[in-house]
Amino acid sequence: MSLSPHRIAMLGTGFIADFYTSTLHNQRSIDRVQAVYSRSKERAEAFQSKWNVMHGSDNMEETVNRDDIDTVIIGLPNHRHEEAVLAAAKAGKAVLCTKPLGRNAEEAKRMLEVVQAAGVFHGYLEDLVYPPKTLKAIQSVKNGALGKILWVRSRETHPGPHSDWFWDNEMAGGGAIIDMGCHCVEIIRNFIGKGVRPVEAMCWADTLVHPIEAEDHGIGLIRFENGAMGQFEVSWAFRGGMDLRDEVSGSEGTIWLNHWLRTGYEMFTSVGQGGYVAEKAEGDTGWLFPVGDEAAELGYTDMFKEMFTCLDEGTEPMETFYDGYVVNTIIDACYRSAKTRQWEAIELDIWQGDEDVEHVRTITEIDGKILIKTEVMPDGKTKQIFKDAKSGEISETLL
């Protein structure tokens, strides 16, 4: 089918809006940011000049309701997402929202319900499930290459976010967990399977370095209905740049993904590179790990390609507001657990996944004995370790 050009209203003029606009103007080419909104008229004008955008305004309603706009992209601080989604839905425009969808599940649920009621296309801009190697890894898992997925670990750490509002607990809805844990949670869901219901969470969070109300460190565990486990690690005080890593453990295999600190491009310089190295890099001397195409490596390229292709074809994208709602619900349980220091139920009022799932545990029984492990020994013989199904006695056999 032929591609349709889209005329976009970009809400926001900060770091993420720059990344989004750069990606959009450099990939399909036919999609253009036609109008931009900022709380500051001066920032809107500067954004217009930088990206050759025709219209700029400090009035959100005016920007969203322009006749020459068909798609709204929200790159605003977290506390303004709901306001922007309501405006886009009311105007009947397709709406794409940056992560996290809401500051909490209650906000996210309202946003999901309003776009569904309006019947507008909605996409959740969770870029870190869209890097090419992540998409390939997810497909490998779907193809059965790793067998049953048992455990997924996702880590994002860096020296802290760019803008002041991230550090405000009320505006952001939390600290490192809402900021980066939302990435990790959705990566975990994609590998374990979105149809598998998350049931409870255990989380530790603390403020170890920065003089703020929100947490700057967090570690969480998420238990899924089929017995699979997810684990995230986040920090706003990791030194040395940004560390993005994922590990997937299955009954038949393992995947390791290192997205950022080891990019395949390593350089040492004593005098400095002379400019920007990569997102969250702390300097431009010593050992550096530049990135060839940041938009692609962070998933923006494939994310927007899929979003607008689905918009053209009338299909649902890989990430929708429903996914954003599920993520917020899991994060809410993590924050409750960090306070109570116990497992907390994940309270999903809306569940669109599978009702019955197969447990990841597999039992192989041979002559009344349950096989625990098979291993080839140094002498070439095969050892099998068993548990007697009735007595529970452990024994081994050499073949």
KEMARMI-370506 format. One record per residue (C-alpha): residue number from 0; residue in three letters; x, y, z. Coordinates in nm, 4 decimals, m for minus. Layout:
<nodes>
<NUM,"Ala",<X,Y,Z>> ...
</nodes>
This chain:
<nodes>
<0,"Met",<0.0000,0.0000,0.0000>> <1,"Ser",<0.1115,0.3590,m0.0542>> <2,"Leu",<0.2292,0.5572,0.2463>> <3,"Ser",<0.0256,0.8541,0.3619>> <4,"Pro",<0.2027,1.1736,0.4658>> <5,"His",<0.1260,1.2756,0.8229>> <6,"Arg",<0.1260,1.6266,0.9613>> <7,"Ile",<0.2304,1.6202,1.3239>> <8,"Ala",<0.1826,1.8474,1.6222>> <9,"Met",<0.4753,1.8061,1.8606>> <10,"Leu",<0.3814,1.8892,2.2171>> <11,"Gly",<0.7027,1.9782,2.3969>> <12,"Thr",<1.0375,2.1238,2.2973>> <13,"Gly",<1.2787,1.9423,2.5289>> <14,"Phe",<1.5316,1.6619,2.4864>> <15,"Ile",<1.2804,1.3937,2.3845>> <16,"Ala",<1.1000,1.6224,2.1378>> <17,"Asp",<1.4345,1.6865,1.9673>> <18,"Phe",<1.5021,1.3121,1.9378>> <19,"Tyr",<1.1516,1.2458,1.8060>> <20,"Thr",<1.1632,1.5244,1.5466>> <21,"Ser",<1.5106,1.4300,1.4267>> <22,"Thr",<1.3946,1.0708,1.3765>> <23,"Leu",<1.0717,1.1654,1.2007>> <24,"His",<1.2334,1.4095,0.9604>> <25,"Asn",<1.5084,1.1661,0.8677>> <26,"Gln",<1.3321,0.8356,0.8072>> <27,"Arg",<1.0106,0.8185,0.6005>> <28,"Ser",<1.0661,1.1817,0.4947>> <29,"Ile",<0.6972,1.2336,0.4134>> <30,"Asp",<0.6040,1.2758,0.7826>> <31,"Arg",<0.6700,1.6263,0.9104>> <32,"Val",<0.6293,1.8150,1.2341>> <33,"Gln",<0.3951,2.0890,1.1184>> <34,"Ala",<0.3318,2.2617,1.4507>> <35,"Val",<0.4936,2.2734,1.7915>> <36,"Tyr",<0.3621,2.3634,2.1351>> <37,"Ser",<0.5687,2.4822,2.4287>> <38,"Arg",<0.4803,2.6501,2.7561>> <39,"Ser",<0.7298,2.9159,2.6482>> <40,"Lys",<0.6741,3.1153,2.3290>> <41,"Glu",<1.0516,3.1674,2.3042>> <42,"Arg",<1.1234,2.7929,2.3199>> <43,"Ala",<0.8547,2.7264,2.0609>> <44,"Glu",<1.0159,2.9786,1.8256>> <45,"Ala",<1.3619,2.8307,1.8844>> <46,"Phe",<1.2266,2.4824,1.8057>> <47,"Gln",<1.0628,2.6154,1.4891>> <48,"Ser",<1.3891,2.7607,1.3722>> <49,"Lys",<1.5935,2.4521,1.4566>> <50,"Trp",<1.3653,2.2021,1.2824>> <51,"Asn",<1.2039,2.4232,1.0163>> <52,"Val",<0.8569,2.3853,1.1709>> <53,"Met",<0.5903,2.6092,1.0210>> <54,"His",<0.3770,2.6890,1.3254>> <55,"Gly",<0.4629,2.7452,1.6918>> <56,"Ser",<0.2437,2.8312,1.9879>> <57,"Asp",<0.2218,2.8437,2.3656>> <58,"Asn",<m0.1458,2.7395,2.3428>> <59,"Met",<m0.1947,2.3609,2.3477>> <60,"Glu",<m0.5610,2.3616,2.2411>> <61,"Glu",<m0.4835,2.5831,1.9444>> <62,"Thr",<m0.1966,2.3559,1.8342>> <63,"Val",<m0.3884,2.0292,1.8678>> <64,"Asn",<m0.6992,2.1587,1.6903>> <65,"Arg",<m0.5246,2.2900,1.3797>> <66,"Asp",<m0.6920,2.1669,1.0592>> <67,"Asp",<m0.3557,2.0801,0.9032>> <68,"Ile",<m0.2682,1.8369,1.1880>> <69,"Asp",<m0.3695,1.4687,1.1916>> <70,"Thr",<m0.1335,1.3281,1.4575>> <71,"Val",<m0.0341,1.4537,1.8009>> <72,"Ile",<0.2922,1.3438,1.9657>> <73,"Ile",<0.3242,1.4094,2.3373>> <74,"Gly",<0.6765,1.4841,2.4595>> <75,"Leu",<0.5744,1.6772,2.7687>> <76,"Pro",<0.6600,1.6253,3.1386>> <77,"Asn",<0.4667,1.3405,3.3020>> <78,"His",<0.2179,1.5599,3.4892>> <79,"Arg",<0.0870,1.7028,3.1601>> <80,"His",<0.0293,1.3772,2.9713>> <81,"Glu",<m0.3341,1.3369,3.0697>> <82,"Glu",<m0.4218,1.6945,2.9757>> <83,"Ala",<m0.2622,1.6480,2.6333>> <84,"Val",<m0.4249,1.3089,2.5681>> <85,"Leu",<m0.7681,1.4502,2.6523>> <86,"Ala",<m0.7114,1.7402,2.4107>> <87,"Ala",<m0.5984,1.5113,2.1271>> <88,"Ala",<m0.8861,1.2657,2.1776>> <89,"Lys",<m1.1396,1.5474,2.1883>> <90,"Ala",<m0.9981,1.6802,1.8603>> <91,"Gly",<m1.0237,1.3318,1.7035>> <92,"Lys",<m0.6504,1.3157,1.6320>> <93,"Ala",<m0.4234,1.0115,1.6411>> <94,"Val",<m0.2137,1.0382,1.9557>> <95,"Leu",<0.1295,0.8997,2.0438>> <96,"Cys",<0.2537,0.9488,2.3999>> <97,"Thr",<0.6019,0.9171,2.5420>> <98,"Lys",<0.6700,0.6938,2.8398>> <99,"Pro",<0.5456,0.6579,3.1110>> <100,"Leu",<0.1842,0.6929,3.0020>> <101,"Gly",<0.0788,0.8288,3.3425>> <102,"Arg",<0.2263,0.9083,3.6796>> <103,"Asn",<0.0213,0.6187,3.8150>> <104,"Ala",<m0.2267,0.3556,3.6991>> <105,"Glu",<m0.5284,0.5747,3.7747>> <106,"Glu",<m0.4099,0.8419,3.5301>> <107,"Ala",<m0.3123,0.5816,3.2708>> <108,"Lys",<m0.6508,0.4103,3.2938>> <109,"Arg",<m0.8336,0.7384,3.2336>> <110,"Met",<m0.6163,0.8078,2.9282>> <111,"Leu",<m0.6763,0.4578,2.7899>> <112,"Glu",<m1.0509,0.4917,2.8364>> <113,"Val",<m1.0709,0.8334,2.6704>> <114,"Val",<m0.8855,0.7291,2.3523>> <115,"Gln",<m1.0918,0.4102,2.3286>> <116,"Ala",<m1.4136,0.6072,2.3716>> <117,"Ala",<m1.3039,0.8574,2.1046>> <118,"Gly",<m1.1998,0.5775,1.8679>> <119,"Val",<m0.8652,0.7408,1.7885>> <120,"Phe",<m0.5382,0.5640,1.7056>> <121,"His",<m0.3125,0.5510,2.0105>> <122,"Gly",<0.0494,0.4442,2.0463>> <123,"Tyr",<0.2691,0.4153,2.3532>> <124,"Leu",<0.6176,0.5419,2.2682>> <125,"Glu",<0.8215,0.2844,2.4601>> <126,"Asp",<1.1319,0.3098,2.2446>> <127,"Leu",<1.3475,0.0532,2.4248>> <128,"Val",<1.1452,m0.2430,2.2984>> <129,"Tyr",<1.2147,m0.1274,1.9412>> <130,"Pro",<1.5980,m0.1368,1.8965>> <131,"Pro",<1.6740,m0.3721,1.6040>> <132,"Lys",<1.8535,m0.6312,1.8153>> <133,"Thr",<1.5743,m0.6262,2.0746>> <134,"Leu",<1.3111,m0.6828,1.8057>> <135,"Lys",<1.5193,m0.9705,1.6687>> <136,"Ala",<1.5606,m1.1185,2.0174>> <137,"Ile",<1.1855,m1.0941,2.0851>> <138,"Gln",<1.1152,m1.2732,1.7565>> <139,"Ser",<1.3643,m1.5467,1.8476>> <140,"Val",<1.1789,m1.5980,2.1759>> <141,"Lys",<0.8439,m1.6105,1.9946>> <142,"Asn",<0.9922,m1.8676,1.7563>> <143,"Gly",<1.0738,m2.0892,2.0546>> <144,"Ala",<1.4530,m2.0605,2.0386>> <145,"Leu",<1.4804,m2.0306,2.4183>> <146,"Gly",<1.2022,m2.2702,2.5100>> <147,"Lys",<0.9959,m2.1514,2.8061>> <148,"Ile",<1.1040,m1.8113,2.9373>> <149,"Leu",<1.1894,m1.8454,3.3048>> <150,"Trp",<1.3567,m1.5174,3.4037>> <151,"Val",<1.4109,m1.1774,3.2397>> <152,"Arg",<1.6414,m0.9130,3.3844>> <153,"Ser",<1.6499,m0.5558,3.2532>> <154,"Arg",<1.8870,m0.2844,3.3729>> <155,"Glu",<1.8989,0.0898,3.3012>> <156,"Thr",<2.1334,0.3124,3.4944>> <157,"His",<2.2919,0.6526,3.4277>> <158,"Pro",<2.4009,0.9712,3.6116>> <159,"Gly",<2.0496,1.1195,3.6141>> <160,"Pro",<1.7944,1.2845,3.3814>> <161,"His",<1.8387,1.6040,3.1831>> <162,"Ser",<1.5498,1.8269,3.2907>> <163,"Asp",<1.4513,1.9768,3.6254>> <164,"Trp",<1.0974,1.8343,3.6367>> <165,"Phe",<1.2255,1.4739,3.6483>> <166,"Trp",<1.3643,1.5493,3.9952>> <167,"Asp",<1.0266,1.6767,4.1234>> <168,"Asn",<0.8376,1.3881,4.2831>> <169,"Glu",<0.4938,1.5394,4.2179>> <170,"Met",<0.5522,1.6340,3.8544>> <171,"Ala",<0.7188,1.3053,3.7606>> <172,"Gly",<0.5181,1.0697,3.9796>> <173,"Gly",<0.8323,0.9245,4.1358>> <174,"Gly",<1.2017,0.8942,4.0653>> <175,"Ala",<1.4230,0.6429,3.8894>> <176,"Ile",<1.1590,0.3663,3.8985>> <177,"Ile",<0.8881,0.5601,3.7110>> <178,"Asp",<1.1506,0.7140,3.4822>> <179,"Met",<1.3470,0.4034,3.3831>> <180,"Gly",<1.1705,0.1115,3.5480>> <181,"Cys",<0.8866,0.1666,3.3007>> <182,"His",<1.1312,0.0798,3.0191>> <183,"Cys",<1.2493,m0.2314,3.1994>> <184,"Val",<0.8989,m0.3545,3.2844>> <185,"Glu",<0.7826,m0.3395,2.9232>> <186,"Ile",<1.0979,m0.5111,2.7998>> <187,"Ile",<1.0297,m0.7879,3.0529>> <188,"Arg",<0.6657,m0.8184,2.9399>> <189,"Asn",<0.7662,m0.8496,2.5747>> <190,"Phe",<1.0021,m1.1400,2.6472>> <191,"Ile",<0.7825,m1.3270,2.8963>> <192,"Gly",<0.4737,m1.2659,2.6838>> <193,"Lys",<0.2195,m0.9874,2.7056>> <194,"Gly",<m0.0583,m1.2431,2.7388>> <195,"Val",<0.0880,m1.3666,3.0697>> <196,"Arg",<m0.0622,m1.1768,3.3607>> <197,"Pro",<0.1743,m1.0111,3.6117>> <198,"Val",<0.0422,m1.0963,3.9574>> <199,"Glu",<0.2669,m0.9478,4.2267>> <200,"Ala",<0.5766,m0.7365,4.2819>> <201,"Met",<0.8517,m0.6961,4.5406>> <202,"Cys",<1.0648,m0.3812,4.5341>> <203,"Trp",<1.3418,m0.1984,4.7171>> <204,"Ala",<1.3857,0.1740,4.6574>> <205,"Asp",<1.5941,0.4382,4.8287>> <206,"Thr",<1.7455,0.7844,4.7883>> <207,"Leu",<2.1171,0.7266,4.8259>> <208,"Val",<2.2863,1.0207,4.6551>> <209,"His",<2.0658,1.3147,4.5570>> <210,"Pro",<1.8853,1.5613,4.7897>> <211,"Ile",<1.5391,1.4854,4.6469>> <212,"Glu",<1.2108,1.3385,4.7707>> <213,"Ala",<1.1980,1.0663,4.5049>> <214,"Glu",<1.4111,0.7515,4.4880>> <215,"Asp",<1.7347,0.7528,4.2895>> <216,"His",<1.7819,0.3737,4.3092>> <217,"Gly",<1.5459,0.0804,4.2750>> <218,"Ile",<1.5438,m0.2972,4.2319>> <219,"Gly",<1.2231,m0.4871,4.1635>> <220,"Leu",<1.0936,m0.8404,4.1152>> <221,"Ile",<0.7759,m0.9177,3.9221>> <222,"Arg",<0.6106,m1.2579,3.9419>> <223,"Phe",<0.3944,m1.3675,3.6495>> <224,"Glu",<0.0992,m1.6062,3.6525>> <225,"Asn",<0.2943,m1.8828,3.4763>> <226,"Gly",<0.5762,m1.8744,3.7339>> <227,"Ala",<0.8177,m1.6658,3.5236>> <228,"Met",<1.0056,m1.3852,3.6978>> <229,"Gly",<1.1070,m1.0387,3.5867>> <230,"Gln",<1.3773,m0.8287,3.7514>> <231,"Phe",<1.4660,m0.4633,3.6990>> <232,"Glu",<1.7542,m0.2526,3.8238>> <233,"Val",<1.7555,0.1269,3.7920>> <234,"Ser",<1.9813,0.4065,3.9162>> <235,"Trp",<2.0208,0.7800,3.8727>> <236,"Ala",<2.3724,0.7693,4.0192>> <237,"Phe",<2.5595,0.5230,3.7980>> <238,"Arg",<2.8905,0.6738,3.6894>> <239,"Gly",<3.0402,0.6312,3.3450>> <240,"Gly",<2.7487,0.6991,3.1127>> <241,"Met",<2.4328,0.5016,3.0448>> <242,"Asp",<2.4139,0.1259,3.0946>> <243,"Leu",<2.1324,m0.0562,2.9128>> <244,"Arg",<2.1362,m0.4353,2.9405>> <245,"Asp",<1.8832,m0.7166,2.9137>> <246,"Glu",<1.9172,m1.0864,2.9939>> <247,"Val",<1.6649,m1.3535,2.8985>> <248,"Ser",<1.6852,m1.7012,3.0490>> <249,"Gly",<1.4821,m1.9847,2.9025>> <250,"Ser",<1.4557,m2.3610,2.9485>> <251,"Glu",<1.6454,m2.4113,2.6204>> <252,"Gly",<1.8671,m2.1054,2.5885>> <253,"Thr",<1.9835,m1.7604,2.6926>> <254,"Ile",<2.0026,m1.4125,2.5370>> <255,"Trp",<2.2327,m1.1319,2.6542>> <256,"Leu",<2.1824,m0.7814,2.5150>> <257,"Asn",<2.4198,m0.4894,2.5832>> <258,"His",<2.2812,m0.1769,2.4184>> <259,"Trp",<2.4959,0.1160,2.5227>> <260,"Leu",<2.8238,0.0965,2.7166>> <261,"Arg",<2.9602,m0.1605,2.4726>> <262,"Thr",<2.8383,m0.0289,2.1389>> <263,"Gly",<3.0993,m0.1958,1.9198>> <264,"Tyr",<3.2731,0.1429,1.8805>> <265,"Glu",<3.5397,0.2091,2.1446>> <266,"Met",<3.7826,0.4999,2.1331>> <267,"Phe",<4.0473,0.6467,2.3627>> <268,"Thr",<4.1363,1.0146,2.3419>> <269,"Ser",<4.3549,1.2241,2.5720>> <270,"Val",<4.2521,1.5536,2.4114>> <271,"Gly",<3.8783,1.5043,2.3738>> <272,"Gln",<3.6449,1.4210,2.0890>> <273,"Gly",<3.5420,1.7812,2.0537>> <274,"Gly",<3.1699,1.7555,2.1196>> <275,"Tyr",<2.8763,1.5319,2.1992>> <276,"Val",<2.9639,1.1619,2.2412>> <277,"Ala",<2.6386,0.9820,2.3297>> <278,"Glu",<2.3382,1.0284,2.5559>> <279,"Lys",<2.4369,1.0481,2.9252>> <280,"Ala",<2.8113,1.0325,2.8469>> <281,"Glu",<2.9935,1.2086,3.1313>> <282,"Gly",<3.2812,1.3505,2.9304>> <283,"Asp",<3.4675,1.3413,2.6005>> <284,"Thr",<3.8145,1.2244,2.7121>> <285,"Gly",<3.9571,0.8864,2.8084>> <286,"Trp",<3.7823,0.5715,2.6896>> <287,"Leu",<3.4656,0.6634,2.5011>> <288,"Phe",<3.1853,0.4524,2.3550>> <289,"Pro",<3.0290,0.6607,2.0766>> <290,"Val",<2.7102,0.5488,1.9021>> <291,"Gly",<2.6796,0.5497,1.5253>> <292,"Asp",<2.3037,0.6069,1.5030>> <293,"Glu",<2.1484,0.6887,1.8386>> <294,"Ala",<1.7930,0.7066,1.7044>> <295,"Ala",<1.8181,0.3518,1.5723>> <296,"Glu",<2.0050,0.2084,1.8715>> <297,"Leu",<1.7489,0.3545,2.1136>> <298,"Gly",<1.4591,0.2209,1.9064>> <299,"Tyr",<1.3144,0.5503,1.7820>> <300,"Thr",<1.3541,0.4670,1.4125>> <301,"Asp",<1.1697,0.1357,1.4184>> <302,"Met",<0.9186,0.2661,1.6708>> <303,"Phe",<0.7977,0.5514,1.4522>> <304,"Lys",<0.8159,0.3403,1.1373>> <305,"Glu",<0.5804,0.0879,1.2947>> <306,"Met",<0.3507,0.3496,1.4490>> <307,"Phe",<0.2877,0.5330,1.1238>> <308,"Thr",<0.2665,0.2143,0.9166>> <309,"Cys",<m0.0020,0.0850,1.1535>> <310,"Leu",<m0.1785,0.4211,1.1351>> <311,"Asp",<m0.1788,0.3946,0.7537>> <312,"Glu",<m0.3005,0.0332,0.7572>> <313,"Gly",<m0.5565,0.0722,1.0328>> <314,"Thr",<m0.3867,m0.1898,1.2502>> <315,"Glu",<m0.2792,m0.1876,1.6151>> <316,"Pro",<0.0857,m0.1137,1.6938>> <317,"Met",<0.3065,m0.3308,1.9115>> <318,"Glu",<0.2741,m0.0765,2.1954>> <319,"Thr",<m0.0593,0.0896,2.2764>> <320,"Phe",<m0.2000,0.2893,2.5661>> <321,"Tyr",<m0.3156,m0.0422,2.7120>> <322,"Asp",<0.0491,m0.1460,2.7470>> <323,"Gly",<0.1249,0.1865,2.9128>> <324,"Tyr",<m0.1588,0.1231,3.1578>> <325,"Val",<m0.0264,m0.2251,3.2463>> <326,"Val",<0.3217,m0.0816,3.3026>> <327,"Asn",<0.1860,0.1885,3.5333>> <328,"Thr",<m0.0093,m0.0720,3.7287>> <329,"Ile",<0.3061,m0.2803,3.7822>> <330,"Ile",<0.5053,0.0294,3.8836>> <331,"Asp",<0.2318,0.1224,4.1350>> <332,"Ala",<0.2679,m0.2209,4.2975>> <333,"Cys",<0.6454,m0.1712,4.3107>> <334,"Tyr",<0.6075,0.1608,4.4912>> <335,"Arg",<0.3642,0.0047,4.7417>> <336,"Ser",<0.6104,m0.2792,4.8005>> <337,"Ala",<0.8991,m0.0383,4.8562>> <338,"Lys",<0.6977,0.1108,5.1431>> <339,"Thr",<0.5580,m0.2093,5.2963>> <340,"Arg",<0.8701,m0.4206,5.2286>> <341,"Gln",<0.6562,m0.7143,5.1216>> <342,"Trp",<0.5055,m0.8646,4.8060>> <343,"Glu",<0.2203,m0.6517,4.6730>> <344,"Ala",<m0.0560,m0.7602,4.4353>> <345,"Ile",<m0.0630,m0.6035,4.0876>> <346,"Glu",<m0.4162,m0.4628,4.0656>> <347,"Leu",<m0.5192,m0.4734,3.7005>> <348,"Asp",<m0.8761,m0.3476,3.6604>> <349,"Ile",<m0.8492,m0.4097,3.2853>> <350,"Trp",<m0.6901,m0.7301,3.1609>> <351,"Gln",<m0.6773,m0.8171,2.7893>> <352,"Gly",<m0.4325,m1.1069,2.8071>> <353,"Asp",<m0.4696,m1.4831,2.8266>> <354,"Glu",<m0.6990,m1.6349,3.0869>> <355,"Asp",<m0.5170,m1.9689,3.1010>> <356,"Val",<m0.1395,m2.0025,3.0727>> <357,"Glu",<0.0917,m2.3016,3.0917>> <358,"His",<0.3276,m2.3018,3.3897>> <359,"Val",<0.6957,m2.2761,3.3030>> <360,"Arg",<0.7797,m2.5738,3.5258>> <361,"Thr",<0.8194,m2.8984,3.3277>> <362,"Ile",<0.8373,m3.2425,3.4920>> <363,"Thr",<0.9955,m3.5408,3.3133>> <364,"Glu",<0.9327,m3.8771,3.4815>> <365,"Ile",<1.1241,m4.1970,3.3985>> <366,"Asp",<1.0238,m4.5247,3.5676>> <367,"Gly",<0.8700,m4.3475,3.8648>> <368,"Lys",<1.1600,m4.1077,3.9032>> <369,"Ile",<1.1563,m3.7364,3.8244>> <370,"Leu",<1.4524,m3.6199,3.6159>> <371,"Ile",<1.6349,m3.3253,3.7756>> <372,"Lys",<1.9393,m3.2890,3.5479>> <373,"Thr",<2.1338,m3.4580,3.2684>> <374,"Glu",<2.5064,m3.3816,3.2337>> <375,"Val",<2.7993,m3.5152,3.0279>> <376,"Met",<3.0963,m3.5808,3.2571>> <377,"Pro",<3.4696,m3.5332,3.1753>> <378,"Asp",<3.5089,m3.9072,3.1036>> <379,"Gly",<3.2361,m3.8901,2.8399>> <380,"Lys",<2.9723,m4.0698,3.0459>> <381,"Thr",<2.6280,m3.9160,3.0951>> <382,"Lys",<2.5081,m3.8580,3.4496>> <383,"Gln",<2.1400,m3.8220,3.5320>> <384,"Ile",<2.0130,m3.7007,3.8693>> <385,"Phe",<1.6662,m3.8119,3.9789>> <386,"Lys",<1.4158,m3.7612,4.2596>> <387,"Asp",<1.1937,m4.0537,4.3548>> <388,"Ala",<0.8334,m3.9463,4.2905>> <389,"Lys",<0.7055,m4.1168,4.6073>> <390,"Ser",<0.9853,m4.0963,4.8655>> <391,"Gly",<1.1589,m3.7801,4.7454>> <392,"Glu",<1.4955,m3.9563,4.7630>> <393,"Ile",<1.7684,m3.8076,4.5370>> <394,"Ser",<1.9860,m4.0469,4.3356>> <395,"Glu",<2.2147,m4.0477,4.0300>> <396,"Thr",<2.2831,m4.2813,3.7406>> <397,"Leu",<2.5803,m4.3038,3.5029>> <398,"Leu",<2.5100,m4.4104,3.1444>> 
</nodes>
